[in-house]
């Protein structure tokens, strides 16, 4: 029987990914004025999770990145169900004002989370697939360019679908367009800047884990497989 390898730093990436994932859903419905448009409160946290997934795919491989993505989706389902049940439970009479504010703040999370389960899965699956495939083609070089390209493509799909699903019918068309444009512009700038330190982080972690020459050759890139034991 093949012995499982122990990774020193992988748990920290998993924790960071899921934390960003849940926090961005909590802040998604908090609109923030940005210039002449609007962005969601979870904008910058959202763009951290794809970079974390890029580093994981680069260091530990596509199968591990895919499993982390599924862990994030499972945590989001549990998060949304827990909130959905709690905010509809009866409350004492003296708690009415507080429960109203609580419901106003959290009720939309259920809708946002349901939308994100599908949109993030689509976008991040594209992201992890492209950066892993391009790693094979480039023989591990150009992480900054690969991360930028895969993140922009995957995040564009996620941002467009998420904003359509979350804010469709909830804001005027002009504001909706401005929100989408600002989100996409920030996405490109943030990813371009942060891909540089992410590249150094990936190299350092790969060296520390002894995974500097690992490639996803022969790996099954089916996004619905969550078992890392087999290709």
C-alpha positions as CSV (number, residue, x, y, z in Angstrom):
1,X,0.0,0.0,0.0
2,X,1.3,3.4,-1.0
3,X,2.1,5.6,2.0
4,X,0.4,9.0,2.1
5,X,2.8,11.9,2.1
6,X,2.6,14.5,4.8
7,X,2.7,18.1,3.7
8,X,3.8,20.7,6.1
9,X,2.1,23.8,4.7
10,X,-1.0,22.4,2.9
11,X,-3.3,22.8,5.9
12,X,-2.5,26.5,6.0
13,X,-3.5,27.0,2.4
14,X,-6.7,25.0,3.0
15,X,-7.6,27.2,6.0
16,X,-6.8,30.4,4.1
17,X,-8.8,29.4,1.1
18,X,-11.9,28.4,3.0
19,X,-11.7,31.5,5.3
20,X,-11.5,33.8,2.2
21,X,-14.3,31.8,0.6
22,X,-16.7,32.2,3.5
23,X,-15.8,35.8,4.3
24,X,-16.4,37.0,0.7
25,X,-19.9,35.5,0.8
26,X,-20.6,37.3,4.0
27,X,-19.4,40.6,2.5
28,X,-20.8,40.1,-1.0
29,X,-24.0,42.0,-0.3
30,X,-22.3,45.0,1.3
31,X,-21.9,47.5,-1.6
32,X,-19.0,50.0,-1.4
33,X,-18.8,53.2,-3.3
34,X,-15.8,53.2,-5.6
35,X,-15.2,56.3,-7.7
36,X,-18.4,56.7,-9.8
37,X,-19.4,53.0,-9.4
38,X,-19.8,50.3,-6.8
39,X,-17.9,47.2,-5.8
40,X,-18.9,44.5,-3.3
41,X,-17.3,44.4,0.1
42,X,-15.9,41.0,-0.6
43,X,-14.0,42.0,-3.7
44,X,-10.5,41.8,-2.5
45,X,-11.1,38.7,-0.4
46,X,-12.6,37.0,-3.4
47,X,-9.5,37.6,-5.6
48,X,-7.3,36.1,-2.9
49,X,-8.9,32.6,-3.1
50,X,-8.0,32.1,-6.8
51,X,-4.4,33.0,-6.1
52,X,-4.3,30.6,-3.2
53,X,-5.7,27.9,-5.5
54,X,-3.1,28.8,-8.1
55,X,-0.3,28.3,-5.6
56,X,-1.8,25.0,-4.4
57,X,-2.2,23.7,-8.0
58,X,1.4,24.8,-8.8
59,X,3.0,23.2,-5.7
60,X,0.7,20.2,-4.9
61,X,-0.9,19.5,-8.2
62,X,-4.3,19.8,-9.8
63,X,-5.9,16.9,-7.8
64,X,-5.2,18.6,-4.5
65,X,-6.4,22.0,-5.8
66,X,-9.6,20.3,-7.1
67,X,-10.2,18.7,-3.7
68,X,-9.7,22.0,-1.9
69,X,-12.2,23.6,-4.2
70,X,-14.7,20.9,-3.3
71,X,-14.0,21.4,0.4
72,X,-14.7,25.1,-0.1
73,X,-18.0,24.3,-1.8
74,X,-19.0,21.9,1.0
75,X,-18.2,24.6,3.6
76,X,-20.3,27.1,1.7
77,X,-23.3,24.7,1.6
78,X,-23.0,24.1,5.4
79,X,-22.5,27.8,6.0
80,X,-25.6,28.8,3.9
81,X,-27.8,26.1,5.4
82,X,-26.8,27.0,9.0
83,X,-27.6,30.7,8.4
84,X,-30.8,29.9,6.5
85,X,-32.2,27.8,9.4
86,X,-31.0,30.1,12.2
87,X,-32.5,33.3,10.8
88,X,-35.9,31.7,10.4
89,X,-36.1,30.3,13.9
90,X,-38.5,32.0,16.3
91,X,-37.1,34.7,18.6
92,X,-38.2,36.2,22.0
93,X,-40.4,39.4,21.8
94,X,-37.7,41.6,23.3
95,X,-35.4,40.6,20.5
96,X,-37.5,41.9,17.6
97,X,-35.4,44.9,16.5
98,X,-32.2,43.0,16.7
99,X,-33.6,40.0,14.8
100,X,-34.9,42.3,12.1
101,X,-31.5,43.8,11.6
102,X,-29.9,40.3,11.8
103,X,-32.3,39.0,9.1
104,X,-31.7,42.0,6.8
105,X,-28.0,41.5,7.0
106,X,-27.9,37.7,6.6
107,X,-31.0,36.7,4.7
108,X,-29.5,37.5,1.3
109,X,-26.5,35.3,2.1
110,X,-28.6,32.2,1.3
111,X,-29.2,33.5,-2.3
112,X,-25.6,34.6,-2.7
113,X,-24.3,31.3,-1.5
114,X,-26.6,29.3,-3.8
115,X,-25.4,31.4,-6.7
116,X,-21.7,31.1,-5.7
117,X,-21.9,27.3,-5.4
118,X,-22.3,27.1,-9.1
119,X,-20.4,30.1,-10.3
120,X,-17.3,29.7,-8.2
121,X,-17.1,26.0,-9.1
122,X,-17.2,26.9,-12.8
123,X,-14.7,29.7,-12.6
124,X,-12.2,28.1,-10.2
125,X,-12.4,24.8,-12.1
126,X,-11.3,26.7,-15.2
127,X,-8.6,28.5,-13.3
128,X,-7.1,25.3,-11.8
129,X,-7.3,23.5,-15.1
130,X,-5.6,26.1,-17.1
131,X,-2.7,26.9,-14.7
132,X,-2.0,23.1,-14.4
133,X,-2.2,22.4,-18.1
134,X,-0.1,25.4,-18.9
135,X,2.5,24.2,-16.3
136,X,3.0,21.1,-18.4
137,X,3.3,23.0,-21.6
138,X,5.8,25.5,-20.2
139,X,7.7,22.9,-18.1
140,X,6.9,24.8,-14.9
141,X,8.0,28.3,-16.1
142,X,6.2,31.6,-16.2
143,X,4.0,31.1,-13.1
144,X,3.2,34.9,-13.1
145,X,1.9,34.8,-16.6
146,X,0.1,31.5,-16.2
147,X,-1.5,32.7,-12.9
148,X,-2.6,36.0,-14.5
149,X,-4.0,34.3,-17.6
150,X,-5.9,31.5,-15.8
151,X,-7.2,33.8,-13.0
152,X,-8.5,36.4,-15.5
153,X,-10.3,33.8,-17.6
154,X,-11.7,31.9,-14.6
155,X,-12.5,35.0,-12.5
156,X,-14.2,36.7,-15.3
157,X,-16.6,33.8,-15.7
158,X,-17.2,33.8,-11.9
159,X,-17.6,37.6,-11.5
160,X,-20.1,38.0,-14.4
161,X,-22.2,35.0,-13.4
162,X,-22.1,35.8,-9.6
163,X,-23.1,39.5,-10.1
164,X,-25.8,38.5,-12.5
165,X,-27.2,36.0,-10.1
166,X,-26.7,38.0,-6.9
167,X,-27.7,41.5,-8.0
168,X,-30.0,40.9,-11.0
169,X,-33.2,42.7,-10.4
170,X,-31.9,44.3,-7.2
171,X,-30.3,47.4,-8.6
172,X,-30.7,49.8,-11.6
173,X,-29.2,48.7,-14.8
174,X,-26.7,51.6,-14.9
175,X,-25.4,50.8,-11.4
176,X,-25.3,47.1,-12.2
177,X,-23.1,47.8,-15.3
178,X,-20.8,50.0,-13.3
179,X,-20.5,47.4,-10.5
180,X,-19.5,44.7,-13.0
181,X,-17.0,47.0,-14.8
182,X,-15.2,48.0,-11.6
183,X,-15.1,44.4,-10.3
184,X,-13.5,43.2,-13.6
185,X,-11.0,46.1,-13.7
186,X,-10.0,45.5,-10.1
187,X,-9.7,41.8,-10.8
188,X,-7.1,42.3,-13.5
189,X,-5.1,44.8,-11.6
190,X,-5.1,42.9,-8.3
191,X,-4.3,39.6,-10.0
192,X,-1.4,41.1,-12.0
193,X,0.2,42.7,-8.9
194,X,-0.4,39.8,-6.5
195,X,0.7,37.1,-8.9
196,X,4.3,38.3,-8.4
197,X,4.5,37.5,-4.6
198,X,2.4,34.4,-5.3
199,X,5.1,33.2,-7.7
200,X,7.8,33.6,-5.0
201,X,5.6,31.9,-2.5
202,X,5.0,28.9,-4.8
203,X,8.7,28.5,-5.4
204,X,9.5,28.6,-1.7
205,X,6.8,26.2,-0.7
206,X,7.6,23.8,-3.5
207,X,11.2,23.7,-2.4
208,X,10.3,23.3,1.3
209,X,7.9,20.4,0.4
210,X,10.4,18.8,-2.0
211,X,8.0,19.1,-5.0
212,X,10.0,21.3,-7.4
213,X,9.7,18.8,-10.3
214,X,6.1,17.6,-10.0
215,X,3.8,17.9,-13.0
216,X,0.2,16.8,-13.7
217,X,1.1,14.5,-16.5
218,X,-1.5,11.7,-16.9
219,X,-3.8,13.3,-14.4
220,X,-7.6,13.1,-15.0
221,X,-8.8,16.7,-15.2
222,X,-12.4,15.9,-14.6
223,X,-13.5,18.6,-12.1
224,X,-16.1,16.2,-10.5
225,X,-13.5,13.7,-9.2
226,X,-12.7,14.5,-5.6
227,X,-10.5,11.4,-4.8
228,X,-6.8,12.3,-4.9
229,X,-5.6,8.7,-4.6
230,X,-6.1,7.9,-8.3
231,X,-5.6,9.8,-11.5
